[in-house]
Structures are given as C-alpha cells and as structure tokens.
Amino acid sequence: MFLKFKSLCSGSSGNSALLWTGASALLVDFAPGSQRDCRAALASARKLCGRVDAVLVTHAHGDHINANSLRVLHEEGLKARCHPEVCRQIGQRHGGKYAAVLSPFCDALTVGEFEVRQARVDHAPGYYTTAFIITASGPGRAYKASVFTDLHGFTGEHVGLAANSDLILLESNHDAEMLKRCGHPGSEFHLPNHKTAAFLHAICAAGAAQPRAVILGHLSADCNQPHLPQEAIEKFFREKGLPVKFKIQVANRYEPGRLITIV
C-alpha cells in the first residue's frame, strides 16, 4: 500500500490538492480557476490515480470552491463533502443551483480506503472553516495526512490531531515583516511563517515521529517568498534544539507540485 499526494494549485487565485492510495482518491478543495482549468485539473487527477471519489471542501471562500468548480463537479457527478455549516454558506453564495453537489458530514466520513475527520479552525470572520485529518489503512500499514489550509492560529487540540502524521499540508501565508511593509488586507486571517514554524514544532514534539513530508501552501504573492517559510521553520527548530527530519515542499500558485509518495 502507499499514500500519494500532489498539489494542483495553491494561493488566493485557487486551491486544490490530490491525495490517493491504490484504491481511493480525494481532492482537497477544488477551485483551479475557470471551468476549463477545473476540467483540466480533474482530467490530470484522473490520469494520475484513475478515479476521484469525492472532493473535501474546507470553507466557502471562492479560492477553495466557486461557481465554476461547482458546475464542473455537477457535470462529473462528484460530491463536495464538507461540514453542514460550510454547505450552508456555499449555498448562500451560489444559490440552490448546485445543491445536489453538496453533501454534508459532521463526524467521521468514510470514502473508500479513507476515513476523514474534521476540526474547526479560526479563519475569516463569518466563514466556518475546517481542517481535515485523513487516515487510510491497509495490510500491515496505516497512513495519516493532516490538512490545515486557511487559519490564523492553532490550538492544543489541533496539535494533538496532527501529531504522528505522515504528511501535512499547512498554510504558510506571509512573512510578518513583509506584511508590515505591504499592508495586504486580509492577511491577518492567515497563518504567518513564524506561526507555521511553531505549529510544526509543536506537532513534532507531541508525536512519536516527525512527518515524512510537509507541503507549505497558500503563500501570499505580495508578502512572502518561497524560501522564507522554510528558513523560518529551520530557525525555529534550531532554536528549540530539534532537527528537521521532514522534507519540505512549497506548493506552486498555478502549477502542480512534485509528486510525493509515502510507502
């Protein structure tokens, strides 16, 4: 058995990632851009893993789900699985036209080999936002992936849920000093690099092992640079006396990232 991951796009212009095993596949958020971009992303996902079983949606912001992506999901007969409040807010934004696409769940959700749990995180006011803890089990091996895409802080509960993950997709939106200079509105609702570093350190300190891979996403185009989050993580871990044992990948804004395979 294996667990594979590929970021399809990541940032304020659109977010989507693919997580799959040999038997099941999930998209996490789905808003690559135009309908053409959505169809191309879905075709690329199916080429990689053969099928897509469901789409997990973290919240109702248009860079995570929107009218274009809802229409394509409707055409393809795919369900957007999310918290009931997220479903309600998506419906508020887009009306009842795509109600059949939305499929709420509260507690655990089973999709093929995957079991999905969700935890609420603090993001923009008025938007219910969740993180996902995703597990998959096979003969002699269990896998765990944690997804925290949009948030401005973390709690001990979040640390405990993410501990012992094999793979973590985590927002690292902006550099605090760059934000002071550019004053980008809305960034205060996103996780800065130094908090990303602190969150990862807490996760590693709480678990028996560090993750195998960490994907840093949702970088600000104006208030961050690709090398800064990794430097912040390495500095924080060094000051705490803990070596960084995981591989770091920074998700691209418009293009798919490198394939990550965990066996």
N, C-alpha and C positions, 0 to 999 in steps of 0.2 A: 504494500500500500504506500501511497505518497500523498503529500499535500503540495499543491502548486498555487502560485499567486502571480498576478500580473496587473500592474496599474495601467489603466487605459487613458486616463486624463486626470488632472488634479489641479484645482485652483478655483478662483472666483468665476472663471469662464466656463467651468463644468467639471464634474467629478464622476468617476466610475472606476471600479476595480473588479477583477475576476478572481474567484477562489474556487479551486476544484480538486477533486480526487479522481480516481479511475472510474467512478460510477456516478458522481453527482457534481453539479456546478452551480455557483451562486454569483450573481452580480451584486456588488455593494454600491448602492446609488447608481443612477443612470441618467446623466444629463450631458452627453458629449457636445451638444450644440444644436445644429439644425437637424431636421428629420433625416436628411441624407447622412449626416455624421452619425446619428443614432443607428441607422440601418447598417452602416459600415462597421461600427463598433460591435454590433450584435453578430454580424457575419464573421468578424475576426474572432470573437469569443467562441463561436460555434466551431470555427476551424481549429481552434486550439484544443477544445475539450469535447467536441461532438454534440453537446447539448447545453442548454441553460435551463435550470429547473425553476428558478424564482429570482426575483430582484428584492433585496433588502433596502429599505429607504430610511435614512437616519432622521430626516426632517423635511419640512415643506419648502425650503428655500429653492429658488429656481436653478441654482447651480448644482442641485442634487436630484431634483425631479421637476419636470416642467411640461407644458402642453405638447411640445414636440416629442419628448420621450414617452409621455403617456399615450400619445396616438400610436407610436410605433409598437409599444407594448401591447396595446389593444389589437393592432393588426396581427401581431405574432401570437396572441393568445397567452401572454405571460402575465403573471400576477405580481403586483407590487406589495410586498409584505412589510408591515410596519405597525407601530403602536396605534391603537384606536384614535388617540388624540392627533397623531400625525396624519392619519387617514382623514379625519375631520377637517384639519387645516388645509390639506391638499384639495379636498372638495370645496372648501371656501374659496380657494384661489382660482379653481378651474371649473367650478360648477359640477353638475351631475353627469356631464357627458361621458366621463371616464370612470364612473362609479364602479363598473364591473371589473375594472383593472385592480382596484384597491381591495386588499384582503387583510384585515387587521388581526393581530395576535397580541396577547397580554403577557403570557408567561413563556414557557418553552415552545419552540416551533421545531418540528422535525421535517427536513427536506432531504429525502434520500438518505445518504450516509451522514448528513449534517444535523446537529442539534444546535439551535440558536437561542441564546438568552439575551435580553436587553436590559440596559441600565440607563436611567435618565442622567443627562449631563446638563450643566448650565451653559447656555449659548446666548443667542439674541433674545431680548425680551419679547414675550408673546409667541415664541416658537418652541413647541415641545420637541426636544432633541434627545436622541438615544445613542448610546454606544452598543456595539454588538460583541458578545462573547460566543465564539463559534467553535464547536468541537466535532471531531469525526473519529470514529473508532473502527479498527479492523483487527484481523488476527495478530495478536501479539504487539499491537501498537495503537496508541491514541495520539491525536493531534489537537492542538488548541491555537486558535487565532483570535486576537483582540483588535477591535476596530474603534478608534476614537478620532473621528474626523473633524468635528467642529465643537469647540468648547473653550471656555476661558479660565478654567480651573479644574482641579481634581480633588477627590476625597480619599479617605482610607478605604472606603468601600470599593472605589474604582481600582485602587492599587491591589486589593485582595482579589478582585475578579480577574485582573490581568496577569497576576503572578503565575509563573510557570507556563506562560505562552510560548509556543514555538515561533510564532510570527506576530508582530504588532504593526498595525497601520496607525500612525499617530500624527495629528496635526502639529506642524511647527511653523506657524504663520508669519511671524515677524520678529525682527531684531528690535529691542526696546529703544536703542539709541537712534536707529534709523527712523523709527516711528515718531520720535520726538521732532526730528527734522522735517519729515514729510507730512505729518499730521493726517494720516489717512483715516477717513471716517469709517467706523465700523470695526476697525482692527481690535478695539478694546474688548470685543466679544469673541476673540480668537486667541489661541494659545501662543504666547511668545516663546522664543527659543530657550530662554533660561528656565521657564516652567516645564517645557518639554523635557529638558535635561533632568530636572528634579523628579518629574513623574517617572521617567525611565529608571532613574537610580532607585527610587522607592520600590518599583516593581521588581527590579533585580535583587534588592536587599530582602524583599519579602518572600522570594521564591527559592526553591532548591537549585534552580539553574537559570542562567540567563537565556533570553530568546535566541534563536538561531539567526533571525533576520528582523530588522526594523526598517520600515518604509516611512519616510517623513513626507507628509503631504500638505497640500493647501498653502504653499508658500506664497506670500504676497509678492506681486511683481514689482511693487514700488518700495517696500520696506523690508526686503530680505534679499539674500544672495545664496545660491546653492551650497556654498562652503560654510556659511555661518552656523547653521544648526548643528552640523557635525562637530565643528570646533567648540560650540557651547557644551555639547554632550561630553566630549573628551575632557574639557577643562573641569566640568563639574565632577565627573567620575574621578579624575586625577586628584582633585582637592579632597574628595571623600575616601581616597585610598582604595578604590575599586577599579580593577582593569576592565576595559570594554572588550567583551568577548564576542559580541554580535556584529554581523555585517550590516552596514547602513546603506540604504539606497534612498536617494531623493527623487520623488515622483515628478515626472515631467508635466508641464502645464498642458500641452496639447498632444503630445505623442506618447505611445505606450512605453512603459519602462521595461527593464530587463526581466526575463522570466526567473522566478525564484522557485526552486524545488527543494522540499524537505522530505527526506526519506527516513 
